[in-house]
């Protein structure tokens, strides 16, 4: 059975130990590039930083006026299919101000449904991203990041 995708994830350069510095000092550009490429570039893998507490003197206008969240929805629902015709009509009539206002109030969903992902998109995703979208990847730190260093050192020793 193959190892889970997150088992070999390198989050930051401290997990590499001295390997990164040694590659720089010994002029091994290939190893240096490989080590950097193995580091995760996904911001969700980095440690969380607590958000500062909201000012108590400033009212929450979004809650006061019952406004939706400013981020666009991830998945479309029934209302989005009805809105699409109205947005297309506004775009066709060149009413850009009204169109921008409606999109600012609620953006277009990123996916047509929870289960659909076009094959063109899925085939271009990194394995970690695809596993995260399919729900097979948890957001915890990897359990065995040292394994990759052992493999790299073994490859370098044989080279």
C-alpha positions as a printed Julia matrix, in Angstrom:
159×3 Matrix{Float64}:
   0.0    0.0     0.0
   1.49   3.4    -0.93
   2.37   5.84    1.82
  -0.08   8.71    2.37
   0.73  11.89    0.5
   1.24  13.94    3.67
   3.74  11.48    5.18
   6.62  12.85    3.08
   5.8   16.54    3.29
   8.51  19.01    4.19
   7.02  22.15    5.72
  10.06  24.32    6.34
  13.82  24.22    5.92
  14.47  23.32    9.56
  13.28  19.78    8.74
  16.12  19.49    6.23
  18.77  19.95    8.9
  22.2   20.81    7.48
  21.47  19.37    4.04
  20.46  22.7     2.52
  23.54  24.51    3.85
  25.87  21.72    2.8
  24.45  21.76   -0.72
  25.15  25.5    -0.95
  28.68  25.33    0.46
  29.66  22.29   -1.63
  28.27  23.81   -4.83
  25.69  21.06   -5.44
  23.15  23.18   -7.29
  21.03  20.2    -8.29
  20.62  18.99   -4.71
  19.91  22.53   -3.53
  17.18  22.95   -6.16
  15.68  19.55   -5.35
  15.57  20.3    -1.62
  13.87  23.64   -2.23
  11.37  22.04   -4.62
  10.43  19.48   -1.98
   9.37  22.16    0.49
   5.62  22.7     0.54
   4.47  25.94   -1.03
   0.92  25.62    0.29
   0.15  28.27    2.89
  -2.3   25.93    4.62
   0.61  23.71    5.65
   2.36  26.49    7.55
   1.74  26.99   11.27
  -1.27  29.11   12.11
  -0.82  32.59   13.52
  -3.6   33.8    15.71
  -5.56  36.75   14.35
  -5.6   39.83   16.56
  -8.75  40.4    18.57
 -11.23  42.81   17.01
 -11.47  46.32   18.39
 -14.33  46.49   20.88
 -15.19  50.1    20.05
 -15.82  49.42   16.32
 -19.25  47.94   15.5
 -19.54  44.92   13.24
 -21.45  46.43   10.33
 -21.56  43.18    8.39
 -23.49  41.48   11.19
 -25.62  44.6    11.82
 -26.9   44.72    8.23
 -26.92  40.9     7.83
 -24.53  41.05    4.86
 -23.02  37.86    3.43
 -19.35  37.07    3.8
 -17.11  38.95    1.32
 -15.44  35.83   -0.06
 -16.98  34.19   -3.11
 -18.8   30.92   -2.44
 -16.9   27.77   -3.25
 -19.83  25.76   -4.63
 -22.9   26.88   -6.58
 -26.36  26.45   -5.16
 -29.83  26.98   -6.65
 -29.7   30.77   -6.28
 -26.48  30.96   -8.31
 -28.06  29.25  -11.3
 -30.91  31.78  -11.25
 -28.47  34.69  -10.79
 -26.35  33.58  -13.75
 -29.06  34.55  -16.24
 -29.43  38.01  -14.68
 -25.68  38.58  -14.65
 -25.42  37.51  -18.3
 -28.23  39.9   -19.22
 -26.48  42.8   -17.44
 -23.22  42.0   -19.2
 -24.99  41.84  -22.56
 -26.64  45.21  -21.97
 -23.26  46.71  -20.96
 -24.51  47.73  -17.51
 -21.09  47.34  -15.95
 -21.83  49.29  -12.76
 -24.81  47.1   -11.86
 -22.85  43.99  -12.75
 -19.9   44.99  -10.55
 -22.25  45.81   -7.66
 -23.97  42.42   -7.85
 -20.64  40.6    -8.07
 -19.3   42.59   -5.11
 -22.33  41.6    -3.03
 -21.91  37.92   -3.86
 -19.19  36.67   -6.17
 -19.47  33.88   -8.65
 -18.97  30.36   -7.21
 -15.68  28.68   -7.98
 -17.19  25.27   -8.81
 -20.57  24.31  -10.27
 -21.15  21.67   -7.56
 -19.36  19.83   -4.77
 -18.69  16.72   -6.84
 -17.69  18.18  -10.19
 -14.09  18.92  -11.07
 -13.28  19.17  -14.78
 -10.78  16.58  -15.99
  -8.58  19.34  -17.46
  -8.22  20.85  -14.0
  -7.77  17.6   -12.08
  -5.03  16.38  -14.42
  -2.96  19.53  -13.77
  -3.19  19.47   -9.97
  -0.32  18.49   -7.72
  -0.89  15.18   -5.88
  -1.16  16.97   -2.52
  -3.77  19.39   -3.83
  -5.79  16.63   -5.46
  -5.7   14.59   -2.25
  -6.76  17.66   -0.23
  -9.71  18.29   -2.56
 -10.8   14.66   -2.38
 -10.74  14.8     1.41
  -7.9   12.3     1.76
  -5.46  14.77    3.25
  -5.67  16.16    6.73
  -4.22  19.53    7.65
  -1.81  18.2    10.27
   1.95  18.21   10.07
   3.54  15.14    8.49
   4.5   12.16   10.61
   7.7   11.09    8.82
   9.44  13.99    7.07
  12.87  12.53    7.95
  12.33   9.68    5.48
  12.9   12.01    2.54
  16.25  13.15    3.96
  17.39   9.56    4.37
  16.47   8.83    0.76
  18.26  11.95   -0.51
  21.4   11.22    1.52
  21.43   7.63    0.22
  21.09   8.85   -3.37
  23.86  11.41   -2.86
  26.14   8.78   -1.29
  25.78   6.54   -4.34
  26.33   9.38   -6.82
